[in-house]
Amino acid sequence: MRCISVRQPWAWLIIHAGKDIENRDWPTKVRGRVLIHASKGVTPNEYNEAMDFAILARRGAPDEGKLIAPSFNSMQRGGIIGSVEIVDCISASTSPWFFGKFGFVLRNPIALPFRPFRGALGFFDVPEAA
């Protein structure tokens, strides 16, 4: 199955908090369900800035005040955490999550049991048995 690495806590926000755009500097023609890999790299400052951004982006969401994210130290990294459908690639959006040159439009996230796996740049394949 195709997979894409996303830095934490952005990967967690895709699966659990309604992040409906994945921002990239490059476009994609990939469509359909892909795995979300939480990359290993993240600093405490990056984590805090992303979580502050998420609070603003989720303003007005039905569950706005109910989001409880894992702490920096307990957030899973270095493996697959879920899957999501990519339904489009855009260069403009009204989504509060869009701030890139290109945005992969995401739908229907599914959390999966954590599965350690080495990430890669761009899209990469993950064997079913991995």
trRosetta pair geometry for C-beta under 8 A, 3 or more apart (Angstrom, degrees):
i j d omega theta_ij theta_ji phi_ij phi_ji
1 33 7.4 -41 -161 110 120 94
1 34 7.1 159 157 -137 94 45
1 35 5.6 98 111 -24 118 109
1 83 7.8 -42 153 -112 145 129
1 125 7.1 141 67 -152 26 65
1 126 5.4 -27 61 61 79 91
1 128 6.9 90 -15 -80 97 69
2 30 6.3 -166 155 -152 164 135
2 32 7.8 97 37 83 128 102
2 34 4.6 -55 98 -119 97 96
2 35 7.1 -179 98 19 45 80
2 123 5.1 -11 -166 -174 107 119
2 124 7.5 135 -153 72 59 26
2 125 6.4 -45 -96 -97 47 59
2 126 7.8 76 177 15 4 84
3 34 6.1 158 -101 179 27 89
3 35 3.9 -25 -107 66 90 106
3 36 7.5 -161 -155 -60 78 10
3 37 5.2 64 167 -29 116 113
3 80 6.8 -77 -134 -101 132 110
3 117 7.8 -59 175 116 169 145
3 119 7.9 -130 128 -128 119 70
3 123 6.8 139 66 -159 40 66
3 124 5.5 -36 64 69 94 74
3 125 7.0 123 14 -130 94 11
3 126 4.6 60 -27 -19 136 116
4 22 7.3 89 113 154 146 163
4 34 5.7 36 -1 144 98 138
4 35 7.5 163 22 81 56 60
4 36 6.8 -24 67 -115 79 52
4 37 6.6 -162 94 25 29 94
4 122 7.5 -80 -120 154 85 29
4 123 5.5 -44 -78 -100 87 67
4 124 7.8 137 -88 20 40 72
5 37 4.4 -47 -97 84 64 113
5 38 7.7 61 -152 177 71 2
5 39 4.5 70 178 -63 113 103
5 119 3.7 70 -90 -161 136 131
5 120 6.6 166 -18 50 125 38
5 121 7.5 -62 37 -95 124 28
5 124 8.0 23 -22 19 95 115
6 10 5.1 -117 163 99 108 105
6 11 3.9 145 86 -77 108 87
6 14 6.5 47 93 -7 169 141
6 22 6.4 -91 -102 -135 128 121
6 36 5.9 -29 19 -162 123 94
6 37 6.9 137 17 71 67 57
6 38 6.7 -40 71 -105 76 48
6 39 6.7 -164 76 -4 23 96
7 10 5.4 57 75 29 71 115
7 11 6.9 -168 86 -21 21 97
7 38 7.8 54 -163 -160 18 62
7 39 5.2 -43 -93 51 54 116
7 41 6.3 -55 -120 86 103 82
7 42 5.5 136 -177 -80 99 98
7 46 7.1 -57 152 152 136 139
8 11 5.4 -52 -86 32 63 103
8 12 5.9 48 -139 -9 87 105
8 38 5.1 41 -61 -164 101 108
8 39 7.1 -148 -10 58 77 65
8 42 4.8 -81 67 -34 87 156
8 47 6.9 1 120 -102 88 93
8 75 5.0 143 178 140 145 134
8 76 7.7 174 -91 76 143 48
8 77 5.5 -92 -8 -90 140 98
9 12 4.7 -50 -167 43 76 117
9 13 5.8 83 132 -28 86 98
9 42 7.4 101 -31 -150 58 159
9 47 5.7 83 -21 -140 105 76
9 50 5.0 166 47 106 94 134
9 51 6.0 41 46 -65 151 86
9 54 7.4 -63 101 -31 122 146
9 69 6.2 34 -159 -174 145 143
9 70 8.0 -178 -120 60 113 84
9 75 6.0 -91 -98 -136 88 157
10 13 5.5 -54 -146 36 34 114
10 14 6.6 42 153 -25 65 98
10 19 6.7 172 -164 -180 68 172
10 22 7.7 105 159 -125 120 81
10 50 6.0 -101 -55 -153 77 140
11 14 5.8 -48 -156 26 33 114
11 15 6.8 18 153 -7 64 107
11 36 5.3 152 -155 162 96 114
11 37 7.2 -88 -124 95 145 29
11 38 4.1 -164 78 -97 159 80
11 39 7.5 158 -34 10 138 67
11 81 5.9 105 144 41 117 136
11 82 7.9 156 168 36 90 101
12 15 6.0 -65 -151 44 33 103
12 16 5.6 -22 170 26 72 118
12 17 7.2 48 126 -1 74 112
12 38 7.0 41 -46 -103 77 129
12 69 6.3 99 128 -145 139 105
12 70 6.9 -124 -133 29 158 103
12 75 6.2 -84 -43 -147 147 112
12 76 7.8 132 -78 45 108 84
12 81 6.9 -56 -88 137 63 161
13 16 6.7 -75 -119 59 22 79
13 17 4.3 -53 -147 52 65 122
13 18 7.7 -53 174 55 77 49
13 19 4.0 70 128 -27 98 132
13 50 7.3 -135 -25 161 141 110
13 54 5.4 -132 -115 -108 134 131
13 69 7.9 -17 -75 -105 76 131
14 17 7.8 11 -8 47 13 78
14 19 4.5 -70 -83 71 51 113
14 22 6.7 13 -96 -74 132 102
14 36 5.8 -174 88 -122 138 156
14 82 7.4 -175 100 75 98 128
14 84 5.9 -75 161 -48 115 154
14 106 6.1 -50 -151 142 103 169
14 109 5.9 163 145 -103 72 139
15 36 6.2 -153 -57 62 107 154
15 81 5.8 -111 -26 121 160 106
15 82 3.9 124 -112 26 128 160
15 84 7.2 -123 -87 -57 65 109
15 109 4.7 -176 -128 172 44 133
15 110 7.6 -53 -142 77 92 22
15 111 5.1 97 173 -86 121 76
16 67 7.7 123 134 -142 101 97
16 69 7.5 142 94 -106 138 79
16 109 7.5 -109 -40 115 32 146
16 111 6.8 46 -71 -74 87 119
17 54 6.0 11 140 -165 154 126
17 58 6.4 -71 176 -80 103 134
17 67 5.6 53 -116 -132 107 135
17 69 7.4 -17 -57 -79 135 107
18 58 6.5 115 60 -110 126 96
18 61 6.1 180 30 -124 165 142
19 22 7.6 76 138 -73 109 65
19 54 7.5 -59 -71 -117 107 100
19 57 7.5 39 -102 123 76 149
19 97 5.1 138 -151 -125 71 147
19 106 7.1 25 110 59 69 141
20 95 5.6 -126 75 -139 108 145
20 97 5.8 151 48 36 65 146
20 105 6.7 3 156 -158 87 65
20 106 5.2 -158 -157 62 46 85
20 107 7.2 35 -143 -77 96 55
21 90 7.9 -68 -127 50 114 114
21 93 6.1 174 -88 72 147 164
21 95 5.0 145 -23 94 127 148
21 97 4.2 160 40 103 100 109
21 98 4.6 -33 119 -75 174 74
21 100 7.7 -169 148 20 115 109
21 103 4.1 -22 -162 -167 114 122
21 104 6.8 138 -160 64 55 49
21 105 6.3 -25 -101 -102 72 50
21 106 6.6 -161 -74 11 20 96
22 86 8.0 -60 30 -105 123 103
22 103 6.8 140 64 -160 40 62
22 104 4.3 -14 56 52 98 107
22 106 6.1 80 -17 -41 95 124
23 97 7.6 -155 -36 148 102 78
23 98 6.7 137 -82 -143 104 48
23 99 5.8 -32 -93 63 157 64
23 100 2.8 155 -164 -30 101 130
23 101 7.7 106 -172 28 88 53
23 102 7.3 139 -155 79 53 49
23 103 5.5 -28 -95 -100 61 77
24 27 7.7 162 89 -76 116 22
24 28 7.4 50 59 -22 154 106
24 100 5.8 76 30 163 25 156
24 101 7.2 -69 101 58 47 89
24 102 5.2 -32 71 73 82 100
24 103 7.5 152 22 -96 73 28
24 104 6.6 42 2 -20 117 101
25 100 6.8 -116 -67 -173 47 108
25 101 5.0 56 -131 32 51 132
25 102 7.0 89 -172 21 7 97
26 101 7.8 45 -37 83 26 123
26 102 6.4 -71 92 31 18 141
27 89 5.0 104 -159 151 84 142
27 91 7.9 -38 -88 -67 111 94
27 102 4.8 -160 -85 -123 63 158
28 86 7.1 -32 97 168 132 154
28 89 5.1 175 55 -83 69 143
28 102 7.6 141 3 139 74 142
28 104 6.1 8 39 -94 126 112
28 123 7.3 101 -132 -32 133 125
29 89 7.2 -78 -80 5 32 141
30 34 6.7 45 150 -62 131 136
30 86 5.6 47 110 74 89 151
30 104 7.9 -7 71 -131 100 127
30 123 5.9 133 -62 -67 158 158
31 85 8.0 18 -180 -179 63 82
31 86 5.6 -129 -125 95 39 90
31 87 6.6 59 -146 -124 94 27
31 88 7.8 33 -108 -67 103 32
32 85 6.3 -69 -173 -141 24 81
32 86 6.7 -4 45 50 34 81
33 83 5.4 31 -176 164 100 124
33 84 7.1 171 -141 91 64 22
33 85 5.2 -42 -82 -90 62 70
34 83 6.4 178 90 -152 32 83
34 84 6.5 -23 60 64 77 70
34 85 7.8 122 13 -117 72 24
34 86 5.9 22 4 -13 120 110
34 123 7.1 -84 -139 -130 138 110
35 80 5.1 -33 177 -138 124 120
35 82 7.5 161 -156 99 61 32
35 83 5.1 -50 -102 -96 48 86
35 112 7.8 -42 -136 21 93 151
35 126 5.6 -23 30 25 154 144
36 80 6.9 118 77 -153 48 67
36 81 5.7 -52 96 60 100 84
36 82 4.9 0 43 69 116 77
36 83 6.3 -175 -1 -96 83 27
36 84 5.9 51 -45 1 117 105
36 109 7.7 0 -13 -139 144 102
37 79 6.8 -121 -148 147 76 17
37 80 5.3 -45 -97 -90 68 62
37 81 7.5 127 -129 8 21 79
37 117 6.3 -96 -124 82 114 111
37 119 4.7 154 135 -102 140 100
37 126 7.9 164 -67 -61 118 137
38 75 7.6 -145 -177 153 148 94
38 76 5.7 103 63 106 155 81
38 77 5.2 -113 128 -118 108 47
38 78 7.0 -31 93 11 84 28
38 79 6.3 0 49 60 92 53
38 80 7.7 152 10 -114 76 13
38 81 4.9 47 -22 -16 115 126
39 42 7.6 129 89 -37 87 91
39 77 6.7 -14 106 -160 33 92
39 78 7.3 34 -174 -77 28 44
39 119 5.0 -55 -104 10 81 169
40 77 4.8 102 -122 151 45 114
40 78 4.4 39 -80 -70 93 91
40 119 7.5 -155 -7 14 82 123
41 77 7.9 166 11 -168 23 134
42 46 5.1 -132 -161 83 76 127
42 47 5.6 83 156 -59 119 92
42 72 7.7 -150 115 -151 117 90
42 75 7.8 -34 65 88 152 135
42 77 6.8 -140 15 -102 113 141
43 46 4.6 98 52 5 79 101
43 47 7.0 -139 93 -5 43 87
44 47 5.5 -54 -149 36 33 116
44 48 6.3 31 156 -18 67 106
44 72 5.3 22 -116 -148 77 164
45 48 5.9 -55 -146 37 30 109
45 49 6.3 29 157 -17 65 108
46 49 5.9 -57 -145 39 29 109
46 50 6.2 27 158 -18 64 110
47 50 6.0 -62 -150 38 25 109
47 51 6.3 19 157 -14 64 110
47 72 4.6 105 117 -107 170 101
47 75 7.4 180 -128 16 127 152
48 51 5.9 -58 -145 39 29 107
48 52 6.3 32 155 -20 65 106
48 72 7.8 -27 -49 -70 76 125
49 52 5.7 -54 -148 36 30 112
49 53 6.4 33 152 -19 64 105
50 53 5.6 -53 -150 36 32 113
50 54 6.4 37 150 -25 65 104
51 54 5.4 -46 -145 31 36 116
51 55 6.8 44 153 -25 62 96
51 69 6.3 -141 -119 50 116 155
52 55 5.9 -47 -156 25 34 113
52 56 7.1 27 150 -10 62 103
53 56 5.9 -61 -159 40 37 108
53 57 6.0 32 150 -19 72 111
54 57 5.5 -55 -138 41 33 111
54 58 5.9 23 163 -14 68 112
54 67 7.6 -129 139 128 119 158
54 69 7.8 74 87 -46 158 146
55 58 6.3 -65 -145 41 23 103
55 59 7.6 52 149 -53 56 81
56 59 6.0 -23 -166 -21 38 112
56 96 7.0 -152 122 175 81 136
57 96 4.0 170 -137 115 75 121
57 97 5.5 74 -158 -71 141 69
58 61 4.5 -48 -172 4 80 133
58 64 5.4 156 137 -126 98 73
58 67 6.6 1 147 -14 173 150
58 96 8.0 -142 -41 77 31 143
59 64 6.4 51 -129 -134 29 132
59 96 7.8 123 36 -71 89 172
60 64 6.5 114 35 -73 14 135
61 64 4.5 140 60 -71 80 75
63 66 4.3 -71 -175 48 88 119
63 67 6.5 106 127 -51 99 79
64 67 7.4 -56 -179 -6 25 105
69 75 7.5 3 162 -88 96 112
70 74 4.4 -124 -176 96 109 98
70 75 4.4 151 93 -80 119 66
70 76 7.4 68 57 -8 168 69
71 74 4.8 69 52 21 86 100
71 75 6.9 -136 85 -28 37 84
72 75 6.3 -46 -148 8 23 114
76 79 6.4 -62 162 55 110 106
76 81 5.8 145 86 -92 128 117
76 114 4.9 -125 -151 -111 155 136
78 116 5.9 0 123 -138 95 82
78 117 7.6 164 155 53 59 42
78 118 7.8 -17 -165 -99 81 43
78 119 7.5 -117 -134 -15 45 103
79 114 5.3 74 100 -176 137 84
79 115 5.2 -177 -179 85 113 41
79 116 4.2 -77 -87 -103 124 32
79 117 5.1 100 -132 19 63 72
80 112 6.3 -20 132 80 100 131
80 114 7.2 153 76 -153 55 43
80 115 4.5 -8 50 58 103 101
80 117 5.3 27 -21 22 94 132
80 126 6.8 71 -69 -138 141 168
81 111 6.9 -43 157 -144 76 71
81 112 6.5 147 157 55 25 82
81 114 6.0 -5 -102 -102 69 73
82 109 5.9 33 147 -177 139 92
82 110 5.6 175 -166 89 95 51
82 111 4.7 -57 -95 -114 118 35
82 112 4.9 163 -102 9 43 84
83 109 7.3 166 88 -151 42 54
83 110 5.0 -4 57 56 86 101
83 112 6.4 60 -11 -28 87 124
84 106 4.7 -2 160 -160 135 110
84 107 7.0 138 -177 62 86 32
84 108 6.6 147 -148 81 58 60
84 109 4.6 -18 -95 -99 96 72
84 110 7.3 -176 -74 18 49 68
85 106 6.8 134 73 -158 54 56
85 107 4.7 -32 68 68 109 85
85 108 4.9 35 8 51 114 108
86 89 7.6 19 174 -60 113 82
86 104 5.1 -45 -134 -180 111 111
86 105 6.9 107 -161 67 59 56
86 106 6.3 -35 -98 -96 55 64
87 105 5.0 -65 64 98 86 105
87 106 7.4 147 11 -112 89 13
87 107 5.2 30 -20 5 130 121
88 104 7.6 160 85 -160 47 45
88 105 4.0 17 55 29 91 129
89 102 5.8 2 -179 -179 97 114
89 103 7.1 164 -156 81 51 44
89 104 5.6 -22 -102 -102 77 61
89 105 7.1 -139 -71 3 26 84
90 93 5.4 91 106 -55 145 104
90 98 7.5 -44 88 -123 119 139
90 102 7.0 149 76 -160 38 64
90 103 5.0 -22 62 61 90 95
90 105 6.1 62 -7 -44 113 108
91 101 7.0 -28 -136 162 84 55
91 102 5.9 -39 -93 -104 67 64
91 103 7.6 169 -88 16 19 82
92 98 7.5 91 -172 150 29 150
93 98 3.8 141 64 -37 115 164
93 103 5.6 -58 -4 52 138 156
93 105 7.6 163 -99 -89 143 100
94 98 7.6 69 52 31 11 132
95 98 4.6 98 69 -15 94 102
95 103 7.4 167 53 171 130 160
97 103 7.7 121 107 -145 89 131
98 103 4.7 -44 -121 -75 99 155
100 103 5.6 142 53 -70 107 74
106 109 6.9 34 155 -62 116 94
112 115 7.0 -31 124 -6 116 109
115 130 7.1 102 155 120 131 78
117 126 6.3 12 -169 -126 157 121
117 130 6.0 67 -109 147 121 122
119 124 7.6 143 -170 34 49 140
120 124 4.0 76 56 -45 131 152
121 124 7.9 94 63 -43 36 114
126 130 5.2 -115 -178 51 85 143
127 130 4.5 114 63 -29 83 102
